[in-house]
Amino acid sequence: MLLYIIRHGQTQWNVEKRLQGRADTELDKDGIRLAKVTAEKMKDIPFDLALTSPLKRARNTAEIILAGRNVPIIEDERLMEISFGSWEGLSCSKTNFEIPTEHFDDFYQKPFEFVTAADGETIRQVCERLKGFYEELIAKKAYQDKTILIATHGCAVRALLNNVYENKEDFWRGHVPMNCAVNVVEVTNGKARLLEEDKIYYSKEDCVDFYAAER
């Protein structure tokens, strides 16, 4: 089983540094453009199926990657992004900080200690959700010889890969994955190996870490 785990393309809320979570934002023009560049570079990968978060930014990224192919796309709610609850839509930019906590930096620096909105999800809850998805996926006999695209979100990517990483306490691996970054995982007899980490298929000039300045 080969898994190509991709983060969605850029959205306007990424640019504005707003917490997206479960908000159903769409790809912006650059998000569509970079997804198309990524699709061109991945055109020879023989995908058998795609699993995607139902949120538009992830689903549309999968659709762009697979445009013109007869590849089934299956939505799975477990691939949705972390829920920030009532904080969604608020800016985490230092120049326009709107989140009602002095400890939001814990989200990046001490993610497993991060205290979210009362109606949101913790990092550990997201990890548990993605653990269930991962264990079910790799146990499916029909998928053992398949090449699968998985389209999801920044925090959800890291939570999914937490099942693969040796150091499970190093959640972010130094940063949030770039938009359209791809991680490639090979699974054989239930054992996973990370073949590519946060691979970018577009120009370095187009790489923008919207969260670097907030950490």
C-alpha positions, 0 to 999 in steps of 0.5 A, spaced: 500 500 500 502 506 498 499 512 501 500 519 498 498 524 503 496 531 501 495 538 505 489 542 501 491 548 497 492 555 499 485 559 501 484 566 503 484 564 510 491 561 510 493 568 507 489 572 513 492 567 518 485 565 520 483 559 524 479 555 519 478 548 522 471 545 520 469 552 516 468 550 509 473 555 506 475 554 498 481 554 495 483 561 492 486 563 486 493 561 488 491 555 491 488 552 485 494 554 481 499 550 485 494 544 486 494 544 478 502 544 478 502 539 483 497 535 479 502 535 473 508 533 477 503 527 480 500 525 473 504 519 472 502 516 479 497 510 478 492 512 483 487 507 485 482 511 489 482 517 493 480 518 500 478 526 502 476 530 508 469 532 506 471 540 506 471 543 500 478 545 500 481 538 501 476 535 496 477 540 491 485 539 491 483 531 490 479 533 484 484 537 481 490 532 482 485 527 479 482 531 474 481 527 467 482 520 471 477 515 472 479 515 480 473 514 485 474 519 491 471 517 497 469 522 503 471 520 510 469 525 516 475 523 520 479 526 515 476 533 517 481 538 520 481 540 528 475 543 530 477 550 533 469 551 535 467 558 537 474 560 535 474 559 528 474 565 523 479 568 528 485 571 526 492 568 530 496 574 526 500 578 531 498 584 528 491 582 528 490 577 534 483 575 536 483 569 539 481 569 547 487 566 550 494 568 552 497 561 550 495 560 543 502 559 542 502 552 545 498 550 539 505 550 536 510 549 541 506 545 546 501 542 542 499 536 547 498 541 552 494 546 548 487 548 551 482 550 545 475 553 545 470 549 550 467 547 544 473 545 540 478 539 539 484 537 543 490 535 539 490 528 542 482 528 540 485 529 533 490 524 534 485 519 536 480 520 530 486 519 525 488 513 529 482 510 528 482 512 520 489 509 519 488 502 523 482 501 519 485 503 512 491 499 513 487 493 515 483 493 509 485 487 505 482 490 498 487 496 499 493 492 500 496 493 493 493 500 492 496 506 491 491 511 495 491 519 495 489 522 501 487 529 501 486 532 508 489 538 512 495 541 516 493 538 523 490 532 520 496 530 516 500 531 522 495 527 526 495 521 521 502 521 520 503 520 528 501 513 527 508 513 522 513 517 526 517 514 531 517 520 535 510 521 537 511 527 541 514 531 536 507 532 533 509 538 528 516 536 526 518 543 526 512 546 522 505 546 519 506 542 512 506 547 506 499 547 502 499 542 497 505 538 501 505 531 500 508 525 504 509 518 501 508 512 506 509 505 504 505 500 508 507 493 508 504 487 512 501 493 517 508 496 518 509 503 515 515 507 512 515 514 510 518 515 503 517 522 502 516 528 507 513 534 506 515 534 499 513 540 495 512 539 487 512 547 486 517 552 486 520 554 492 519 561 490 511 559 491 513 556 498 509 561 504 509 559 511 504 563 514 505 560 521 512 561 521 512 568 524 507 566 529 511 561 533 
